[in-house]
Amino acid sequence: MAEIYKGRRFSTREEDGKPPLTQEQLDRYATMFAEFEERRNAVPPEKRIHLSSRFGDDDFNDDAFNPDGSRKEPHEHE
């Protein structure tokens, strides 16, 4: 079941009616991520930026979407 968190919907590919990724796609994405990590690790620690700081620190915003603080999509009849 899709979850709503801070006004954003999160779901799996299968929940959205899409087929799972192929092994070829997974391998490609893993390679892309490894290349990114290699470039990022080449930057000296004192010159690195925290990625969430670069994109607004949304991951540290504690506002709950639902009054009860749950991440489940609210029901229409509630």
C-alpha positions as CSV (number, residue, x, y, z in Angstrom):
1,M,0.0,0.0,0.0
2,A,1.3,3.4,-0.9
3,E,2.3,5.7,1.9
4,I,1.8,9.5,2.2
5,Y,4.6,11.3,3.9
6,K,4.8,15.1,4.2
7,G,2.4,15.4,1.3
8,R,4.3,13.1,-0.9
9,R,3.2,9.6,-2.1
10,F,5.6,6.7,-1.9
11,S,4.9,3.3,-3.5
12,T,6.6,0.4,-5.1
13,R,6.6,-0.1,-8.8
14,E,4.3,-3.1,-8.4
15,E,1.8,-1.0,-6.4
16,D,1.7,1.4,-9.4
17,G,1.1,-1.4,-11.8
18,K,4.6,-1.4,-13.3
19,P,6.7,-4.4,-13.8
20,P,9.7,-5.0,-11.6
21,L,13.1,-3.8,-12.8
22,T,15.1,-6.3,-14.8
23,Q,18.5,-7.5,-13.6
24,E,20.1,-5.5,-16.4
25,Q,18.4,-2.3,-15.2
26,L,19.4,-3.0,-11.6
27,D,23.0,-3.6,-12.7
28,R,23.1,-0.3,-14.7
29,Y,21.7,1.7,-11.7
30,A,24.2,0.0,-9.3
31,T,27.0,1.0,-11.7
32,M,25.8,4.6,-11.9
33,F,25.6,4.8,-8.1
34,A,29.1,3.4,-7.8
35,E,30.4,6.0,-10.2
36,F,28.7,8.8,-8.2
37,E,30.2,7.5,-5.0
38,E,33.6,7.3,-6.5
39,R,33.4,10.9,-7.6
40,R,32.0,12.0,-4.3
41,N,34.7,10.2,-2.3
42,A,37.3,11.9,-4.4
43,V,36.3,15.3,-2.8
44,P,38.2,16.0,0.4
45,P,35.9,15.7,3.5
46,E,36.3,19.4,4.3
47,K,34.9,20.4,0.9
48,R,32.0,18.0,0.9
49,I,28.4,19.3,1.4
50,H,25.7,17.4,3.1
51,L,23.3,16.5,0.2
52,S,20.2,17.3,2.2
53,S,21.6,20.7,3.1
54,R,22.0,21.3,-0.6
55,F,18.3,20.4,-1.2
56,G,16.7,22.2,1.7
57,D,16.9,19.7,4.6
58,D,13.4,18.3,3.9
59,D,14.6,15.0,5.5
60,F,14.9,16.8,8.9
61,N,11.5,18.5,8.8
62,D,9.4,16.8,11.5
63,D,6.0,18.1,10.5
64,A,3.6,15.1,10.4
65,F,1.3,14.9,7.4
66,N,-1.5,13.2,9.4
67,P,-2.7,14.5,12.8
68,D,-1.8,11.1,14.4
69,G,1.7,11.3,13.0
70,S,1.2,8.2,10.9
71,R,2.5,7.8,7.4
72,K,-0.5,5.9,6.0
73,E,-2.8,7.6,3.6
74,P,-5.8,9.0,5.4
75,H,-9.2,7.4,4.7
76,E,-11.8,9.6,3.1
77,H,-14.5,8.7,5.7
78,E,-12.4,9.7,8.7
